[in-house]
Amino acid sequence: MLAPVPARVASEPAGLKVAIFSGGCFWGVEGVFSHVKGVTSAVSGYHGGKAATSQYERVSDGNTGHAESVRVTYDPRLVRYDQLLQVFFSVIADPTTLNRQGPDSGTQYRSALVPLGKEQQAVAAAYLAQMGKSGVWKSRIVTRIEPYSGFYPAEAYHQDFMARNPRYPYILAWDVQKVAALKKLFPALYQEAITRG
């Protein structure tokens, strides 16, 4: 589903920027963003809880406050934050499902935006409001903006998971089509080679 073109265009100064996205299992979130031109790093991890509980087994219980998240580093000369938002809601996350994405349920799979800075905050708020009025989704938009409270990289075996495990059953069932949708819907932003780490 193609999310609307953002009306509020991000205006960020030159230099690499960082944003955090929570949108279900981080394998697919990272897998898609690693194919976006201008993204220099996509790291799977945890956001929203404490450092002491930022382990996969603990987060999977759903009671740590953490969400599986991806820290995206990008060059705004090549891809803007508003474009990353459009990609996120077009091919990665369903903004209408509360604490659920695809087959995964629990607060750790919530969809959330974690802006870093006033410009990202303004762009994210404007875009969620625009999405709610767009009529693209029949159900209410439930994605929230969350304040930054620390990002904790996930265990090494989760990093670049899709690239290293392309035949993994979960990847084939849920994530391969997300990358295919990125290529189809955003050909100008798609790159075949992935950005690792």
C-alpha positions as CSV (number, residue, x, y, z in Angstrom):
1,M,0.0,0.0,0.0
2,L,1.5,3.3,-1.1
3,A,1.5,5.8,1.8
4,P,0.9,9.5,0.7
5,V,3.7,11.7,-0.4
6,P,4.6,13.7,2.7
7,A,3.4,17.3,2.6
8,R,6.0,18.4,5.1
9,V,9.4,18.0,3.6
10,A,12.3,17.5,6.0
11,S,14.9,20.2,6.0
12,E,18.0,18.9,7.6
13,P,21.5,20.3,7.3
14,A,24.3,18.4,5.6
15,G,25.9,15.5,7.4
16,L,24.8,12.1,8.4
17,K,21.6,11.9,10.5
18,V,20.1,9.1,12.7
19,A,16.5,8.0,13.2
20,I,14.9,5.1,15.0
21,F,11.9,3.1,13.6
22,S,9.9,0.4,15.4
23,G,7.8,-1.7,13.1
24,G,7.5,-5.3,14.2
25,C,10.3,-7.9,13.8
26,F,13.5,-5.9,13.2
27,W,14.8,-8.4,10.6
28,G,12.4,-7.0,8.0
29,V,12.7,-3.4,9.0
30,E,16.5,-3.6,8.8
31,G,16.3,-5.6,5.6
32,V,14.3,-3.0,3.8
33,F,16.2,0.1,5.0
34,S,19.5,-1.6,4.0
35,H,18.3,-1.4,0.4
36,V,17.5,2.3,0.5
37,K,19.9,4.6,-1.3
38,G,21.5,7.1,1.1
39,V,21.2,4.8,4.1
40,T,24.7,4.2,5.4
41,S,23.8,1.9,8.4
42,A,20.8,0.0,9.7
43,V,21.2,-1.7,13.1
44,S,18.7,-3.9,14.8
45,G,18.2,-3.3,18.5
46,Y,15.8,-2.4,21.3
47,H,14.3,0.9,22.3
48,G,11.9,2.0,25.1
49,G,13.2,0.0,28.1
50,K,16.2,-0.3,30.3
51,A,19.7,-1.4,29.3
52,A,19.5,-4.3,31.8
53,T,16.6,-5.9,29.9
54,S,17.9,-5.3,26.3
55,Q,18.3,-9.0,25.5
56,Y,16.3,-10.8,23.0
57,E,14.9,-13.4,25.4
58,R,13.8,-10.7,27.9
59,V,12.3,-8.5,25.2
60,S,10.4,-11.4,23.7
61,D,8.4,-11.7,27.0
62,G,6.7,-8.4,26.0
63,N,7.0,-6.8,29.4
64,T,10.3,-4.8,29.3
65,G,9.0,-1.7,27.6
66,H,11.3,-2.3,24.7
67,A,10.2,-2.5,21.0
68,E,12.3,-4.3,18.4
69,S,13.7,-1.3,16.5
70,V,16.2,-0.3,13.9
71,R,18.6,2.6,14.1
72,V,19.0,4.1,10.6
73,T,21.9,6.4,9.7
74,Y,21.3,8.2,6.5
75,D,22.6,11.0,4.3
76,P,19.8,13.6,3.8
77,R,21.4,14.8,0.5
78,L,20.3,11.4,-0.9
79,V,17.3,10.4,1.2
80,R,15.3,12.7,3.5
81,Y,13.6,11.7,6.7
82,D,10.1,12.3,5.2
83,Q,11.0,9.9,2.4
84,L,12.1,7.3,5.0
85,L,8.7,7.7,6.7
86,Q,6.9,7.1,3.4
87,V,8.9,4.0,2.7
88,F,8.3,2.8,6.3
89,F,4.5,3.0,6.1
90,S,4.3,1.8,2.5
91,V,6.3,-1.4,2.7
92,I,7.3,-2.1,6.3
93,A,4.8,-1.3,9.0
94,D,1.0,-1.3,9.2
95,P,0.2,1.9,11.2
96,T,-3.3,0.6,12.1
97,T,-2.5,-2.5,14.1
98,L,-1.8,-2.0,17.8
99,N,1.0,-4.0,19.2
100,R,1.0,-6.3,16.2
101,Q,2.8,-6.6,12.9
102,G,2.1,-9.5,10.6
103,P,2.3,-12.8,12.6
104,D,3.9,-11.1,15.7
105,S,2.0,-9.7,18.6
106,G,3.0,-8.0,21.8
107,T,4.2,-4.5,22.8
108,Q,7.6,-5.4,21.6
109,Y,6.2,-5.4,18.0
110,R,4.4,-2.0,18.2
111,S,4.9,0.5,15.5
112,A,6.5,3.7,16.7
113,L,8.6,6.6,15.4
114,V,11.5,7.8,17.6
115,P,12.5,11.2,16.2
116,L,16.0,12.5,17.1
117,G,15.7,16.3,17.0
118,K,13.1,19.0,16.5
119,E,13.0,18.7,12.7
120,Q,12.3,14.9,12.8
121,Q,9.7,15.5,15.5
122,A,7.9,18.1,13.4
123,V,8.0,16.0,10.3
124,A,6.9,12.8,12.0
125,A,4.0,14.6,13.7
126,A,2.9,16.2,10.5
127,Y,3.1,12.9,8.6
128,L,1.0,10.9,11.1
129,A,-1.6,13.6,11.0
130,Q,-1.6,13.6,7.2
131,M,-1.9,9.8,7.1
132,G,-4.9,10.0,9.4
133,K,-6.7,12.3,7.1
134,S,-5.6,10.7,3.8
135,G,-8.2,8.0,3.6
136,V,-5.6,5.4,2.5
137,W,-6.2,3.4,5.6
138,K,-9.8,2.5,6.7
139,S,-8.8,1.9,10.3
140,R,-7.4,4.5,12.8
141,I,-3.7,5.2,12.8
142,V,-2.2,3.9,16.0
143,T,1.5,4.4,15.4
144,R,2.9,6.7,18.1
145,I,5.8,9.1,18.4
146,E,8.0,8.0,21.3
147,P,10.7,10.1,23.1
148,Y,14.2,8.7,22.7
149,S,15.3,6.8,25.8
150,G,18.4,4.9,24.6
151,F,19.0,2.5,21.8
152,Y,20.6,-0.9,22.6
153,P,22.0,-2.9,19.6
154,A,20.7,-6.4,19.4
155,E,22.8,-9.5,19.5
156,A,25.2,-10.1,16.7
157,Y,23.2,-12.9,15.1
158,H,20.3,-10.5,14.5
159,Q,22.4,-8.0,12.5
160,D,22.1,-8.3,8.7
161,F,19.8,-11.3,9.4
162,M,17.9,-11.1,6.1
163,A,21.1,-10.8,4.1
164,R,22.8,-13.7,5.9
165,N,19.7,-15.9,6.0
166,P,17.8,-15.3,2.7
167,R,16.1,-18.7,2.8
168,Y,15.0,-18.6,6.4
169,P,11.3,-19.5,6.5
170,Y,10.2,-16.3,8.3
171,I,12.1,-14.2,5.9
172,L,10.6,-15.9,2.9
173,A,7.1,-15.7,4.4
174,W,7.1,-12.1,5.6
175,D,10.1,-10.0,4.5
176,V,11.2,-10.8,0.9
177,Q,8.0,-9.2,-0.4
178,K,8.7,-6.0,1.5
179,V,12.0,-5.6,-0.3
180,A,10.3,-6.4,-3.6
181,A,7.7,-3.7,-2.8
182,L,10.4,-1.2,-2.1
183,K,11.9,-1.9,-5.5
184,K,8.5,-1.6,-7.2
185,L,7.1,1.4,-5.4
186,F,10.3,3.4,-4.9
187,P,12.7,2.6,-7.8
188,A,14.6,5.8,-7.4
189,L,15.4,5.0,-3.8
190,Y,16.1,1.3,-4.2
191,Q,19.6,-0.1,-4.4
192,E,20.3,-3.8,-5.1
193,A,23.5,-3.9,-3.0
194,I,22.8,-3.8,0.8
195,T,24.3,-1.6,3.4
196,R,25.5,-3.8,6.2
197,G,25.5,-2.9,9.8
